[in-house]
Amino acid sequence: QVQLVESGGGLVQPGGSLRLSCAASKSLFRINAMRWYRQAPGEERELVAGITVGGKTNIADSVKGRFTISRDNAKSTVYLQMNSLKPEDTAVYYCNAVYGSTWSDYWGQGTQVTVSS
């Protein structure tokens, strides 16, 4: 199993920045992929960004050019840097790990991001 602990959410004004962190209980070299999802009230959970064990990244079109995903292997931590935030970025952000030969999903508890003036 993989435990994930997210941090870094909060309230920010439009145009501001936040960095989310997701600390994993296992080495990132043992995790097939790490992803960030978000879910706004009344909406489905959507994929925001992902990074594979090989370092390949993908970013959703809705946040491309504003969000970046990165990782620190020594800290077993993945980051989501969010710049130029908009009110529509308001959501609970979840960290996800795809682990093992069965490609099982593990989830963090979520962290609230609110973009409002």
DADAZI-V17216 format. One record per backbone hydrogen bond with DSSP energy under -0.5 kcal/mol. NH is the residue of the N-H (numbers start at 1). CO is the residue of the C=O. Records with the same first field share a line. If there is no record, write none. Layout:
NH = CO ; CO
This chain:
5 = 23
7 = 21
10 = 112
12 = 114
15 = 85
16 = 13
18 = 82
20 = 80
21 = 7
22 = 78
23 = 5
24 = 22 ; 76
25 = 3
30 = 27
31 = 28
32 = 30 ; 98
33 = 98
34 = 51
35 = 96
36 = 49
37 = 94
38 = 46
39 = 92
43 = 40
46 = 38
48 = 36
49 = 36
50 = 58
51 = 34
52 = 56
53 = 32
55 = 52
58 = 50
60 = 48
63 = 60
64 = 60
66 = 63
67 = 63
68 = 81
70 = 79
72 = 77
73 = 71
75 = 72
76 = 72 ; 73
77 = 72
78 = 22
79 = 70
80 = 20
81 = 68
82 = 18 ; 80
83 = 66 ; 81
84 = 15
85 = 16
89 = 86
90 = 87
91 = 113
92 = 39
93 = 91 ; 111
94 = 37
96 = 35
97 = 106
98 = 33
99 = 97 ; 104
100 = 30
103 = 100
104 = 99
106 = 97
108 = 95
111 = 93
113 = 91
114 = 10
116 = 12 ; 114
